[in-house]
Amino acid sequence: MGENNTVTISVEEYRKLLEIQARADILKEYTIPQTYSVSRGMIARILGFELSNVEEDEDV
């Protein structure tokens, strides 16, 4: 304890990490009040990717 440990990463990687943290926080805040489970499509949209085969009706 008390040591100043540092890790060096690129600014681009840091920005990606901040973005995924923000998306995770959004997903958490969206999920907590939901009565039922959150759809795969909604999770994909919040996290910023597309599903290759969406088989369910999506809530937008």
Secondary structure as UniProt FT lines:
FT   HELIX           11..31
FT   TURN            32..33
FT   HELIX           40..47
//
